[in-house]
Amino acid sequence: MLRLHFLFFCCLILANTLPAQVVINEYSCANWQQFVDYYQEHDDWIELYNSSTDAVDLSGYHLSDNDNNPTKWTFPANTSIPAQGFLYVWCSGRNLKDPDGILHTNFKLTQTKTNPEHLVLAAPGGNIIQEIEVVRTQTHQSRVRFPDGGNEWRIGLEPSLGETNNNGQTAIAYAARPTMSQQAGFYQGSVTVAISTNEPNAEIRYTLDGSEPGLGSDLYTAPLELTQTTVVKATTFSNNAQIQPSFVQFNTYFVNDQHTLAVISVAADQLLDLANGDQSLRPVGSIEYFDKNRDRKARTYGELNSHGQDSWANDQRSLDWVSRDEMGYNAAINEALIPALSERDEFQRFILRAAGDDNYPAANKPQNEGSAHVRDAYIQNLAIRGGLNLDVRKSEKCVVYLNGNYWGVYDIREKTDDHDYTDFYYGQGKYDIQYVKTWGWTWAEYGGQQALSDWSAMRAYILNNNMNAPDKFKYVEDRYDYKSLIDYVIVNSFTVCTDWLNYNTGIWRGLNPEGEHQKWGYVLWDNDATFDHYINYTGLPSTQYDAEPCNPEGLTGSSDPERHIRILNKLRTNQDVERYYVTRMADLMYTVFGCENMLSYLDTIEGLIDPEMARHAERWNGTYAGWKNNLDELRDFITNRCNILPSLMDDCYTVNGPYQTVVVVDPPLSGTVNINTLTYTANQFPHSQPYFGGSDAGLSLWAIADEAAGYKFDHWSAGSHTFANPDSTFAYLNLSTADTIVAHFSKTISSAEELAEMPLPSVDVTPTLFQNELTVNFMLPEKSKVYIQLFNLLGNQVAQFNVGEMAGKGTARLDLGNESLMPGVYILKCSAGSFEKNIKLVKQN
């Protein structure tokens, strides 16, 4: 037995020391455009080296980026590393072996975290064999053991994926990053900036034009006096050949520039060439975000590219920003860029959008006449504020500077067609989503050919099956969010959009069963061509304010190549869908797209950008008065549109009315009522709004009691309509006239706390020595029916009183003069619900 235990112990030791000569030999978190994997992605990677003279079986061993989870990824069976050879894995998050035979881990690497990641090699049992803290490197560099398998870590200037480190150039460190004496921010008059470094035997080179400092840049010798807005960039260069140039220090100093909006400063080589029209460029540079209080909240390095199609013809152009962890600064802008609409505070990518085809003054091109610089962001923010079942590019206004030059008013826009977006809001990551987009043609942004095939199959199923068959409709309902389609059509119909369906249309779903948005749902894209503005690409029969809301239902052919409208019309053959569609339209007509909401929010947007628009207009050769005139024309169109829409409904659908309807909660704050497709809170009652009747509409009501406050639903009542089931929490009325509807709730005991606070039931009688009259006093926590009975000592009932329902404190006066009671002893029994009490009384002569 002792030999067996000893043998087991030796095997255990062997299992945990077997790969002792296998080490993490090199890793890269900076593979931006260098090594490419089978999927044409530039992923992070880890390389192992086996210094022994025998191959080593790694089956069951683990790699991780987290020392608290050492078994995060496992080498599959039959994985070995050759003698004195190398094995590398892609850290892509795919968790597979690609057709080239290269393994991909289920995690990615991030080198710029505040709390650094740790690379871990662990034994099958989870014991950590090696642990290495991830250290930042600059783009296209790596961290290497030098020589292979050695104890010294260096910067690999020539990363050697799957090959020896011994032949490549290396460095021992980066020079210390410079510091600047003044914080980035806003100054009056001028600002003097001193630059210093702790690096010995080194010099500082700097630039003031946004470009990257190099050995040919100006040598820093004395503090810089800045009298205009400038981006200062500085790099330390060591005279030691083994010390690499430092990371760039960068600050924007705004001099005599004041703004009421958030400000973004971008600085890069070739940035102005891109912004002035050269779409071939992808500049690399810095970005700084200053909030409305003029405090710099975030900064990083990354790349820029052009954004937009038609709008690229404008003088003020839109740009895409992409933060790059591979550059060694920050993986994202870690700040809430759209705080009014989202709690998201990490943005690797976002759009700096110059209002697209609604750009003012848009180089004064004829097709842009009437541009107001607000349309798209205004509509999309209306949609998300109104809780529509759509993904939208949420927006926040800002001012942009490029290389220190004022570039005007922009929108910070969230990218919906990005896996960071789907992951944050729905838990659907890069490899979990199918994302199909149409802009003149249709392609899969994510999911490849399988996404296109699955979407085509979904569409074919709807168009080729009976949507009134319960099983067929359920199949669709489980996989396709028809309510999202309805919201998508309504938004574009109400705003008279003329650039959708054949352009600017996105639909997607997530495949992760633990995430949300597993049904195909719709995305708002560009809504510049709205409210009778720009080009009618979609071919609507009318772009005027009195265009019928059902106009899009006739779009076919090239106007709707993916047949979304055919899908809508096929689904509407199901009466429940038809009623939802028309009712949803009516609901939104008076709320999200009602005059009060639309005009109020337009005024809010105008108020935000008005202080900035005089300078913006001057910068782009327009006028403040011209912009105000265009905005007023937009306001007039919206006013006419929202006022006339209700009168157009009976031209399209089987409806009558609308009828002004008031919904009341009784008692106040005892509950709420969901009405048709919208939800309301208790403090929104009484609620008054016009509602339609007719076979395509009607009024659906759901009563929800505030159970936490001790209420339950009791019944419905109305002045002019009759409820089929007044005691049911759900009610439906086909309205024929204006009315007031009341949802009645009653009080119950709902919690131990409330029960403890309530007085116990009690009753007392005076006088107990009586002649003909008695007074009975009650305290009842709940409304109950009260009964009083009088018995003689033989147990015979001699009198009975039905007091009725009582709650709280109550009094009943009993006259016994007509009962012909003999003098003597009697028992008075009081009953209220489950409460009973007997009281002894004496009748006098």
C-alpha positions in Angstrom: 0.0 0.0 0.0 2.9 2.4 0.8 4.4 1.8 -2.7 1.0 2.6 -4.3 0.7 5.9 -2.4 4.3 6.8 -3.3 3.6 5.9 -7.0 0.4 8.1 -7.0 2.4 11.0 -5.4 5.1 10.7 -8.0 2.5 10.7 -10.8 0.8 13.8 -9.3 4.2 15.6 -9.2 4.9 14.6 -12.8 1.5 15.8 -13.9 2.1 19.2 -12.5 5.8 19.5 -13.6 5.6 17.8 -17.0 5.7 21.0 -19.0 8.3 22.7 -16.8 10.4 23.1 -19.9 7.5 24.5 -21.8 7.2 28.3 -21.3 5.2 31.2 -22.6 7.9 32.5 -24.8 6.3 35.5 -26.6 3.0 37.3 -26.7 1.5 40.2 -28.6 -1.4 42.5 -27.8 -0.3 44.9 -30.5 -1.0 42.9 -33.7 -2.9 45.7 -35.4 -2.0 45.0 -39.1 0.8 42.5 -38.9 0.0 38.8 -38.6 -3.3 37.5 -40.0 -5.2 34.4 -39.0 -7.3 32.1 -41.2 -10.3 34.4 -40.9 -8.3 37.4 -42.1 -8.3 38.9 -38.6 -5.3 40.4 -36.8 -5.7 38.7 -33.5 -3.6 38.7 -30.3 -1.5 35.7 -29.9 0.6 33.7 -27.4 3.6 31.5 -28.3 4.9 28.6 -26.3 8.5 27.2 -26.5 9.6 23.7 -25.5 13.3 23.7 -24.6 13.4 19.9 -24.0 14.7 17.3 -26.4 11.3 15.5 -26.3 7.9 16.5 -27.6 5.5 17.4 -24.8 1.8 16.5 -24.7 -0.3 19.5 -23.7 -3.6 17.8 -23.7 -5.7 19.0 -20.8 -3.4 21.9 -19.9 -4.8 25.4 -19.7 -4.2 28.9 -20.8 -5.9 32.0 -19.3 -5.7 35.8 -19.2 -6.9 35.7 -15.6 -5.0 34.4 -12.6 -8.3 34.0 -10.8 -9.6 31.6 -13.5 -6.5 29.6 -14.6 -8.6 26.9 -16.4 -10.3 29.4 -18.7 -9.2 27.6 -21.9 -8.1 24.0 -22.3 -5.7 22.5 -24.8 -7.7 19.8 -26.7 -6.7 16.2 -26.8 -3.7 15.3 -29.0 -2.1 18.7 -28.7 1.7 18.5 -28.5 4.6 20.9 -28.9 7.7 19.5 -30.7 11.1 19.1 -29.1 12.9 22.5 -29.0 10.0 23.8 -31.0 7.2 26.4 -30.9 3.4 26.3 -30.7 1.2 29.4 -30.9 -2.4 30.1 -30.4 -4.6 32.9 -31.6 -6.4 34.8 -28.7 -9.4 35.5 -30.8 -12.3 34.4 -28.6 -13.5 31.8 -31.2 -12.6 28.7 -29.1 -11.9 26.4 -32.0 -9.2 24.9 -34.3 -9.2 26.6 -37.6 -8.8 24.8 -41.0 -5.1 25.7 -40.9 -4.9 23.6 -37.7 -4.2 26.6 -35.5 -5.9 26.7 -32.1 -8.0 29.7 -31.0 -8.7 30.4 -27.3 -12.0 31.5 -25.9 -10.5 34.8 -24.7 -8.9 37.9 -26.1 -6.1 40.0 -24.6 -6.3 43.6 -23.6 -3.0 45.3 -22.7 -4.3 48.6 -21.4 -6.4 47.7 -18.4 -5.9 49.6 -15.2 -5.5 46.3 -13.4 -3.3 44.4 -15.9 -4.2 41.0 -17.2 -2.1 38.0 -16.4 -1.1 35.2 -18.8 -1.4 31.9 -17.1 -0.2 28.4 -18.1 -1.9 25.8 -15.8 -1.8 22.1 -15.2 -4.9 19.9 -15.8 -5.9 20.2 -12.2 -5.7 24.0 -12.3 -2.4 24.5 -10.5 -0.6 27.5 -12.0 2.7 26.6 -13.7 3.6 30.1 -15.0 2.0 33.5 -14.6 3.1 36.6 -16.5 1.7 40.1 -16.1 0.8 41.7 -19.4 2.9 44.7 -20.1 2.0 47.4 -22.7 3.8 47.5 -26.0 3.6 49.9 -28.9 2.0 48.9 -32.2 3.4 45.8 -34.0 5.7 45.0 -31.2 5.7 42.1 -28.7 7.0 40.9 -25.4 9.7 38.2 -25.8 11.9 36.0 -23.7 15.5 36.6 -24.8 16.9 34.2 -25.7 14.2 31.6 -26.2 13.1 30.1 -22.9 15.3 32.6 -20.9 14.4 34.5 -17.9 14.7 38.0 -19.3 11.7 39.7 -21.0 12.4 42.3 -23.7 10.4 44.3 -26.2 10.3 42.4 -29.5 10.8 45.0 -32.2 10.4 42.3 -34.9 7.7 39.9 -33.5 8.6 36.3 -34.4 5.3 34.4 -34.3 6.1 30.6 -34.2 9.8 31.2 -34.6 12.9 31.9 -32.5 13.3 35.2 -30.7 17.1 35.0 -30.9 17.5 36.6 -34.3 15.2 39.6 -34.0 15.9 43.1 -32.8 14.9 43.7 -29.2 14.9 46.6 -26.7 15.0 46.6 -22.9 12.5 49.3 -22.2 10.6 52.4 -23.4 11.8 55.8 -22.4 9.8 57.6 -19.7 6.8 59.4 -21.1 7.1 63.2 -20.9 4.9 65.3 -18.6 3.4 68.7 -19.2 3.1 71.5 -16.7 -0.5 72.5 -17.6 -3.6 70.3 -17.8 -5.4 70.0 -21.0 -8.4 72.3 -21.1 -9.7 75.8 -21.7 -7.7 79.0 -21.2 -8.1 82.7 -21.8 -5.5 84.9 -23.3 -2.6 82.5 -23.5 -1.1 79.5 -21.7 2.5 78.6 -21.1 3.4 74.9 -21.2 6.6 73.4 -19.9 7.5 69.8 -20.8 9.8 67.5 -18.8 10.9 63.9 -18.6 12.5 61.6 -15.9 14.5 59.7 -18.6 18.2 60.2 -18.2 20.4 61.0 -21.2 17.4 61.8 -23.4 15.7 64.6 -25.3 12.2 65.6 -26.0 10.8 66.3 -29.4 7.3 67.9 -29.9 4.8 68.9 -32.5 2.0 71.6 -32.5 0.2 70.5 -35.7 -1.3 67.2 -34.5 1.4 65.1 -36.1 3.4 62.4 -34.4 6.7 63.6 -32.9 9.8 62.1 -34.5 13.5 62.7 -34.5 12.9 65.3 -37.1 10.4 67.2 -35.0 11.2 70.3 -33.0 13.6 69.8 -30.0 12.1 71.0 -26.8 14.4 73.7 -25.2 12.0 76.1 -23.4 8.4 76.4 -22.3 5.9 76.9 -25.1 3.6 80.0 -25.0 0.4 79.2 -26.8 -1.9 82.0 -28.0 -4.3 79.9 -30.0 -5.9 76.5 -29.7 -3.2 73.9 -30.1 -2.6 70.1 -29.7 0.8 69.6 -28.1 2.4 66.2 -28.6 5.7 65.2 -27.1 7.9 62.1 -27.1 11.1 61.2 -25.2 14.0 59.9 -27.2 16.8 58.2 -25.3 20.4 58.3 -26.5 20.7 54.7 -25.3 20.0 52.4 -28.4 18.4 49.8 -26.1 15.7 52.2 -25.0 12.8 52.8 -27.3 11.1 56.1 -27.8 8.4 56.7 -25.2 4.7 56.6 -25.6 3.4 60.0 -26.8 2.2 62.6 -24.3 -0.6 64.7 -25.7 -2.8 67.6 -24.5 -5.2 70.0 -26.2 -5.1 73.6 -25.0 -8.1 75.6 -26.1 -7.2 79.3 -26.0 -10.0 81.9 -26.2 -12.5 79.2 -27.3 -15.6 78.7 -25.3 -18.4 76.1 -25.9 -21.7 75.0 -24.3 -21.5 71.5 -25.7 -19.0 68.7 -25.1 -15.9 69.0 -27.2 -13.8 66.4 -28.9 -10.3 67.0 -30.1 -8.7 64.7 -32.7 -5.1 65.0 -33.8 -3.3 62.9 -36.4 -1.1 62.9 -39.5 -3.1 63.2 -42.7 -6.3 64.0 -40.7 -7.1 67.2 -42.5 -6.5 65.4 -45.8 -9.1 62.8 -44.8 -11.6 65.4 -43.5 -11.2 67.4 -46.7 -12.2 64.4 -48.9 -9.5 61.8 -49.4 -11.4 58.6 -48.4 -8.4 56.4 -49.0 -6.7 57.5 -45.8 -7.0 55.9 -42.4 -5.0 58.3 -40.1 -3.7 57.1 -36.8 -3.8 59.6 -33.9 -5.1 60.8 -30.6 -8.6 61.7 -29.3 -9.6 63.7 -26.2 -13.1 64.1 -24.8 -14.1 67.1 -22.8 -17.5 67.2 -21.2 -19.9 70.1 -21.0 -18.1 71.3 -17.8 -14.9 71.6 -19.9 -13.2 68.8 -18.0 -11.2 66.2 -20.0 -12.8 62.9 -19.1 -11.1 60.4 -21.5 -8.4 60.1 -24.1 -6.7 57.4 -26.2 -5.1 56.6 -29.5 -6.7 54.9 -32.5 -7.6 55.3 -36.2 -10.1 57.2 -38.2 -11.9 56.6 -41.5 -14.5 58.2 -43.7 -18.2 57.8 -42.8 -21.1 58.4 -45.1 -22.0 58.0 -48.8 -23.8 60.9 -50.4 -22.9 63.1 -47.5 -19.2 62.7 -48.2 -19.8 65.3 -51.0 -20.4 68.0 -48.3 -17.5 70.2 -47.1 -18.1 69.2 -43.4 -17.7 65.4 -43.4 -18.5 62.6 -40.9 -15.7 60.4 -39.5 -15.6 57.0 -37.8 -13.3 56.7 -34.7 -11.9 53.3 -33.6 -9.8 53.1 -30.4 -6.9 50.6 -30.7 -5.7 48.7 -27.6 -2.9 47.6 -29.9 -1.4 51.1 -29.7 -0.9 50.8 -26.0 -2.9 53.8 -24.6 -6.6 52.8 -23.9 -8.8 50.2 -25.5 -11.7 52.6 -25.6 -13.1 55.9 -24.6 -14.1 55.1 -21.0 -16.7 57.7 -20.4 -20.5 58.0 -20.8 -20.6 59.8 -24.1 -24.4 59.8 -24.4 -25.4 60.1 -20.7 -29.0 61.3 -21.3 -29.9 58.1 -23.1 -27.5 55.4 -22.1 -25.5 54.2 -19.1 -22.8 52.8 -21.4 -19.4 54.2 -20.5 -17.0 52.3 -22.8 -16.8 53.1 -26.5 -14.2 51.5 -28.7 -16.0 52.8 -31.8 -18.3 55.7 -32.4 -19.3 58.1 -35.2 -18.6 61.8 -35.4 -21.5 62.6 -37.7 -21.9 66.0 -39.3 -25.7 65.6 -39.7 -25.3 63.6 -43.0 -27.6 64.7 -45.8 -29.2 67.2 -43.4 -25.8 68.9 -42.9 -26.0 72.7 -42.8 -25.1 74.4 -45.1 -24.0 71.3 -47.0 -21.9 73.4 -49.5 -25.3 74.9 -50.5 -26.1 72.1 -52.8 -29.6 72.1 -54.3 -30.6 68.7 -53.1 -29.7 69.8 -49.5 -31.9 72.9 -49.6 -33.7 73.2 -46.3 -31.1 71.3 -44.3 -31.4 71.9 -40.5 -28.5 69.9 -39.1 -30.8 67.9 -36.8 -33.1 65.5 -38.6 -31.5 62.0 -38.2 -30.3 62.4 -34.6 -33.6 64.0 -33.7 -35.7 61.2 -35.0 -33.5 58.4 -33.6 -33.4 60.0 -30.2 -37.2 60.4 -30.3 -37.5 56.7 -31.0 -35.3 55.6 -28.1 -36.8 58.2 -25.7 -40.3 56.8 -26.7 -39.3 53.2 -26.0 -39.7 52.0 -29.5 -38.8 48.4 -30.2 -35.8 49.3 -32.4 -32.0 49.7 -32.2 -31.1 53.3 -32.8 -27.9 55.3 -33.1 -28.2 57.3 -29.9 -26.8 60.8 -30.1 -25.2 63.6 -28.1 -24.3 67.0 -29.6 -20.7 68.1 -29.5 -18.1 70.4 -31.1 -15.1 68.9 -32.9 -11.6 70.2 -33.4 -9.2 68.6 -35.9 -5.5 69.2 -35.3 -6.5 72.2 -33.3 -8.7 73.6 -36.0 -12.4 74.3 -35.2 -14.5 71.9 -37.3 -18.0 72.7 -36.2 -21.1 71.1 -34.6 -21.2 67.2 -34.8 -23.2 64.4 -33.2 -21.5 61.7 -31.2 -23.3 58.7 -32.5 -23.4 55.1 -31.2 -22.7 52.4 -33.8 -25.5 49.8 -33.7 -23.7 47.6 -36.3 -20.9 46.8 -33.9 -20.5 43.8 -31.7 -19.5 46.0 -28.7 -23.0 47.5 -29.0 -24.8 44.2 -29.2 -22.7 42.7 -26.4 -23.3 45.6 -24.0 -27.1 45.9 -24.5 -28.0 42.3 -25.2 -25.1 39.9 -24.2 -24.5 39.0 -27.9 -20.9 39.0 -28.8 -18.9 39.1 -32.0 -19.4 35.5 -32.9 -23.0 35.3 -31.6 -24.7 37.6 -34.1 -26.2 37.6 -37.5 -26.4 41.1 -38.9 -27.9 41.8 -42.4 -27.7 45.3 -43.9 -29.1 46.8 -47.1 -27.7 49.9 -48.8 -28.3 49.5 -52.5 -27.3 45.8 -52.1 -27.6 43.4 -49.2 -24.7 41.8 -47.2 -24.0 40.3 -43.8 -22.0 42.6 -41.5 -21.7 39.7 -39.1 -22.5 36.0 -39.6 -21.3 35.6 -43.2 -23.3 33.6 -45.7 -25.1 31.7 -43.0 -26.7 34.9 -41.8 -27.9 35.7 -45.3 -29.3 32.2 -45.7 -31.1 32.2 -42.3 -32.7 35.6 -43.0 -33.8 34.4 -46.5 -35.3 31.3 -44.9 -37.2 33.3 -42.3 -38.6 35.6 -45.0 -39.6 32.7 -47.2 -41.4 31.0 -44.3 -43.5 34.0 -43.6 -44.4 34.7 -47.2 -45.2 31.0 -48.0 -47.3 30.1 -45.0 -50.7 30.9 -43.6 -50.2 33.4 -40.8 -53.7 32.6 -39.4 -52.6 29.1 -38.6 -51.6 29.1 -34.9 -48.7 26.8 -35.3 -47.3 28.7 -38.3 -47.7 32.0 -36.6 -46.1 30.8 -33.4 -43.1 29.6 -35.4 -42.6 33.1 -36.8 -43.4 34.9 -33.5 -40.7 32.8 -31.7 -38.0 33.9 -34.2 -39.1 37.2 -35.8 -40.0 40.3 -33.9 -42.9 41.6 -35.9 -43.5 44.4 -33.4 -40.0 45.7 -34.3 -41.0 45.7 -38.0 -44.2 47.6 -37.1 -42.3 50.2 -35.2 -39.8 50.5 -38.1 -42.5 51.1 -40.6 -44.4 53.6 -38.4 -41.3 55.7 -37.7 -40.4 56.0 -41.4 -44.1 56.5 -42.4 -44.7 59.3 -39.8 -41.5 61.1 -40.7 -42.1 60.6 -44.5 -38.7 59.0 -44.9 -37.6 58.6 -48.6 -34.3 56.7 -48.1 -35.1 53.4 -46.5 -35.9 49.7 -47.4 -33.7 49.9 -50.5 -31.1 51.8 -48.5 -30.3 52.3 -44.8 -32.0 49.1 -43.5 -30.6 46.7 -41.0 -32.0 43.6 -39.3 -30.2 41.3 -36.8 -30.5 38.6 -34.2 -28.3 37.1 -31.5 -27.6 33.4 -31.3 -26.3 33.2 -27.7 -29.2 31.4 -25.8 -28.1 33.2 -22.6 -28.3 36.7 -24.3 -31.3 38.8 -25.4 -32.5 39.9 -28.9 -32.7 36.3 -30.2 -35.4 37.3 -32.7 -34.8 39.1 -35.9 -35.3 42.8 -35.1 -34.8 46.2 -36.9 -32.3 49.0 -36.8 -32.8 52.7 -37.6 -29.9 53.8 -39.8 -30.0 57.2 -41.6 -33.1 59.3 -41.3 -31.9 62.5 -43.0 -34.2 62.2 -46.0 -37.3 62.9 -43.9 -40.0 65.6 -43.6 -39.8 66.4 -47.4 -36.0 66.8 -47.4 -33.4 65.4 -49.8 -33.9 62.8 -52.5 -36.9 60.3 -52.8 -34.7 57.2 -53.3 -37.4 54.8 -52.0 -40.1 56.1 -54.4 -42.8 57.2 -52.0 -46.0 58.4 -53.8 -45.9 61.6 -51.7 -43.4 63.4 -49.6 -45.8 66.1 -48.3 -47.0 66.6 -44.8 -50.4 65.1 -45.7 -48.9 61.8 -47.1 -51.1 59.0 -45.9 -49.7 56.8 -43.2 -50.4 53.7 -45.2 -48.4 54.8 -48.3 -45.4 52.6 -47.5 -47.7 49.5 -47.6 -47.7 49.7 -51.4 -43.9 49.7 -51.9 -42.7 46.7 -53.9 -39.9 45.8 -56.3 -36.8 47.9 -56.3 -38.2 50.1 -53.6 -38.1 47.1 -51.2 -35.7 44.5 -52.5 -35.7 42.5 -49.2 -39.5 42.5 -49.2 -40.0 43.8 -45.6 -43.3 45.4 -46.7 -44.5 42.2 -48.2 -43.7 40.5 -44.8 -45.7 43.2 -43.0 -48.7 42.8 -45.3 -48.6 39.0 -45.0 -48.4 39.2 -41.2 -51.4 41.6 -41.2 -53.6 38.9 -42.6 -53.6 37.7 -39.0 -56.3 39.9 -37.3 -54.3 40.2 -34.1 -51.3 41.6 -35.9 -53.5 43.9 -37.9 -55.2 45.3 -34.8 -51.8 45.7 -33.1 -50.4 47.5 -36.2 -53.2 50.0 -36.4 -53.5 50.5 -32.6 -49.7 50.9 -32.3 -49.9 53.6 -35.0 -52.6 55.4 -33.2 -50.8 55.2 -29.9 -47.6 56.6 -31.2 -49.5 59.3 -33.2 -50.6 60.9 -29.9 -47.5 60.2 -27.8 -44.0 59.8 -29.3 -45.0 61.4 -32.6 -47.6 63.7 -31.1 -47.3 67.4 -31.6 -46.5 68.2 -28.0 -43.7 65.7 -27.8 -42.2 66.3 -31.2 -42.2 70.0 -31.0 -41.0 70.1 -27.4 -38.0 67.9 -28.2 -37.2 69.9 -31.4 -37.1 73.0 -29.2 -34.8 71.2 -26.8 -32.4 70.3 -29.6 -32.5 73.8 -31.0 -31.7 75.2 -27.5 -28.7 72.9 -27.2 -27.0 73.9 -30.5 -28.3 77.5 -31.0 -25.3 79.0 -29.0 -22.9 77.2 -31.3 -24.6 77.6 -34.7 -23.4 81.1 -35.6 -19.8 80.1 -35.5 -20.6 76.8 -37.2 -22.5 78.5 -40.0 -19.6 81.0 -40.5 -17.1 78.1 -40.6 -19.0 76.4 -43.4 -20.0 79.4 -45.4 -23.6 79.6 -44.3 -25.5 82.0 -42.1 -27.1 81.8 -38.7 -30.3 83.3 -40.2 -30.3 80.7 -43.0 -30.1 77.9 -40.5 -32.8 79.4 -38.3 -35.1 79.7 -41.4 -34.5 76.1 -42.3 -35.2 74.9 -38.8 -38.5 77.0 -38.8 -39.5 75.3 -42.1 -38.8 71.9 -40.5 -40.9 72.9 -37.4 -43.8 74.0 -39.7 -43.7 70.6 -41.5 -43.7 68.7 -38.3 -46.6 70.8 -36.9 -48.7 70.2 -40.0 -47.8 66.5 -40.1 -48.6 65.7 -36.5 -51.9 67.7 -36.7 -53.2 66.0 -39.8 -52.2 62.4 -39.2 -55.2 61.4 -37.1 -57.6 62.6 -39.8 -55.9 60.4 -42.4 -56.4 57.2 -40.4 -59.9 56.4 -41.7 -58.5 56.7 -45.3 -56.3 53.7 -44.6 -58.0 51.5 -42.0 -61.4 50.5 -40.6 -61.5 52.9 -37.7 -63.9 55.6 -36.4 -63.3 58.5 -34.1 -61.0 59.4 -32.4 -62.8 59.9 -29.1 -61.4 61.8 -26.2 -61.1 59.2 -23.5 -60.1 59.7 -19.8 -58.7 56.7 -17.8 -58.8 57.1 -14.1 -57.3 55.0 -11.3 -59.4 54.9 -8.1 -58.1 55.5 -5.5 -55.2 57.5 -6.9 -51.8 55.8 -7.0 -53.4 52.4 -6.1 -52.3 50.9 -9.4 -51.7 51.6 -13.1 -53.3 50.7 -16.4 -51.5 49.7 -19.5 -53.4 51.1 -22.5 -53.1 49.4 -25.9 -49.4 49.1 -26.7 -48.1 51.5 -24.1 -47.3 51.3 -20.4 -47.9 54.0 -17.8 -46.9 54.7 -14.3 -49.4 55.4 -11.5 -48.6 59.1 -11.4 -49.6 59.5 -15.0 -53.3 59.1 -14.1 -55.8 60.5 -14.9 -54.7 59.9 -18.5 -56.6 61.7 -21.3 -56.0 61.0 -25.0 -58.0 60.4 -28.2 -58.5 56.8 -29.1 -60.0 55.2 -32.1 -62.8 52.6 -32.4 -63.5 50.2 -35.2 -62.6 46.7 -36.1 -58.9 47.6 -36.8 -58.5 49.5 -33.5 -60.3 49.6 -30.1 -59.1 50.1 -26.6 -57.3 47.4 -24.7 -56.8 47.9 -21.0 -54.7 46.0 -18.5 -55.1 46.9 -14.8 -52.1 46.3 -12.5 -52.5 46.8 -8.8 -49.8 48.2 -6.6 -49.6 45.0 -4.5 -46.6 46.4 -2.5 -48.9 49.1 -1.2 -51.6 46.6 -0.4 -54.0 47.0 -3.3 -55.8 44.5 -5.6 -57.8 45.1 -8.7 -61.6 45.3 -8.0 -63.5 46.2 -11.2 -64.0 48.5 -14.2 -66.6 51.1 -14.7 -67.4 53.6 -17.5 -69.9 56.3 -18.2 -71.0 55.3 -21.7 -69.6 51.8 -22.4 -70.3 48.4 -20.9 -67.6 45.9 -19.9 -68.2 42.3 -20.8 -66.2 41.2 -17.7 -65.9 44.1 -15.4 -64.1 42.0 -12.7 -61.3 40.9 -15.2 -58.0 42.8 -15.1 -58.1 42.8 -18.9 -60.8 44.7 -20.8 -61.5 45.6 -24.4 -63.8 48.3 -25.6 -64.8 49.2 -29.2 -65.2 52.9 -28.6 -68.2 54.7 -30.1 -68.1 57.9 -28.1 -66.0 59.9 -25.7 -65.9 58.4 -22.2 -64.4 58.2 -18.8 -63.1 54.8 -17.7 -62.3 54.0 -14.1 -60.1 51.2 -12.9 -61.1 50.5 -9.3 -58.7 49.0 -6.8 -59.3 47.9 -3.2 -57.1 47.7 -0.2 -55.7 44.4 1.1 -53.1 43.4 3.6 -50.0 42.7 1.5 -47.1 42.4 3.8 -46.0 41.5 7.3 -44.8 45.0 7.9 -48.3 46.4 7.0 -50.0 43.7 9.1 -47.8 44.6 12.0 -48.7 48.3 11.7 -52.5 47.7 11.4 -54.6 47.7 14.6 -56.2 44.4 15.5 -60.0 44.0 15.0 -61.9 45.1 18.0 -65.5 45.7 19.2 -67.0 47.1 22.4 -70.6 47.7 23.5 -72.1 50.4 25.7 -73.8 50.2 28.1 -73.4 46.6 29.1 -76.3 47.2 31.6 -79.0 48.3 29.2 -82.7 48.9 28.9 -83.7 49.4 25.2 -80.6 50.8 23.3 -77.0 49.7 22.7 -74.1 51.3 20.9 -71.6 49.0 19.2 -68.1 50.5 18.3 -65.9 48.7 15.7 -62.3 48.9 14.6 -61.9 46.8 11.4 -58.5 46.8 9.4 -60.3 45.4 6.3 -63.6 46.1 4.8 -66.0 43.4 6.0 -69.7 42.7 6.3 -70.8 43.1 9.9 -73.4 40.9 11.6 -74.8 41.3 15.1 -76.8 38.5 16.9 -78.3 38.5 20.4 -78.7 35.2 22.3 -80.4 34.3 25.7 -78.7 32.0 28.1 -80.4 29.0 26.6 -78.6 29.8 23.3 -81.7 30.9 21.5 -81.3 33.8 19.0 -83.7 36.5 20.1 -82.5 39.4 17.7 -80.4 39.9 14.6 -79.0 43.0 12.8 -77.3 43.2 9.4 -75.1 46.3 9.7 -73.5 46.1 6.2 -69.9 46.6 5.0 -67.6 48.6 7.3 -63.9 49.4 7.4 -61.8 51.2 9.9 -63.6 52.8 12.8 -67.4 52.4 12.8 -70.4 52.6 15.0 -73.8 50.9 15.0 -76.7 51.9 17.3 -79.2 49.1 18.1 -82.8 49.7 19.2 -84.1 46.7 21.2 -87.3 48.3 22.4 -89.5 46.2 20.0 -87.9 42.9 20.9 -90.0 42.3 24.1 -86.9 41.2 25.9 -87.3 39.9 29.5 -84.9 41.2 32.2 -81.9 39.0 32.5 -78.5 38.0 31.0 -77.8 38.0 27.2 -74.9 37.3 24.9 -74.2 39.7 22.0 -72.2 38.1 19.2 -70.4 40.4 16.7 -69.1 38.9 13.4 -66.9 40.6 10.7 -65.2 38.4 8.2 -63.2 35.9 10.2 -63.4 38.0 13.3 -65.9 37.1 16.1 -66.5 38.4 19.6 -69.1 37.5 22.3 -70.0 40.1 24.9 -72.2 39.5 28.0 -75.0 42.1 28.6 -77.6 42.6 31.3 -81.2 43.7 30.6 -82.7 45.9 33.3 -86.3 46.2 34.3 
